[in-house]
């Protein structure tokens, strides 16, 4: 990641305002988790329940993810069911309780979930997730133009982050605000800031330009919304792009091995990586799924520990 060399004291400065509510190696994460075998011996059965952090309008998530459940069910020969959650924190809590055995997490929520559940492993990520980034956006009425320099002019306008727990909609954007300006968001934004709760809501709020005129969201959501005609890039403008960092991932609960037999996590990883249908990949959206491990999120984990967001 681009921020690797940044000193820890800068991360520590974030603690006061960040709320908790807010390298793929040769040895696979599955192997390190103790997975193996044919996935049929000794399982208690049941339904594999999975979820995804609600980083977009929740009304469309069921339609997006139900075909993914059907695909995984066919590949694994077990019942797979998508279960929506209310917010980022709820996804972590459901995973901790074992009610959810597979989750599409953001970088921060994934680290929090794995830290809380011994044996949990990141098993897949999008091909784009090794080098993720955020867009700072502004309504055209602000007059702010795109630049390689951080747009300090956004301080004069109403601003919105996404979810308080979002890596790409809060954690990393706030880090770069502090890095580029030396100020916390509370001190930097002269008219205050808010949280939209989701990436797509951020873009729509900025495009409307009534409550807020500037915001930040992940680049995948913005690009997809432009491609679908949901936002006009001439009205809702990109004004700054962050350096890259690791983000989204599928994390598996060790309970899967008890429910469906040894080797289930490995077979699940293989099924996710083998997913090639553009319609299924478009649910995330990603061009492909690739194998992942906990080590891929070491930077996020270190940062979260420095911030006191992970014990």
Secondary structure, DSSP 8 states (H G I E B T S, - for coil): -TTTTS-HHHHHTTTTT--TT----SS-HHHHHT--S-S-TT----EEEEEE---S-GGGHHHHHHHHHHHHHHHHTSEEEE---SSHHHHHHHHHHTS-SEEEE-HHHHHHHHHHSTT-EEEEEETTGGGB-EEEEEEGGG-----SS--GGGGGS-EEES-TT-IIIIIHHHHHHHHHHSS-HHHH-TT-EEE-SSHHHHHHHHHHTSS-SEEEEEHHHHHHHHHTTSS-TTTEEEEEE---B---EEEE-THHHHHH-TTHHHHHHHHHHT---HHHHTTTT-S-EEE--GGGGHHHHHHHHHHTS--
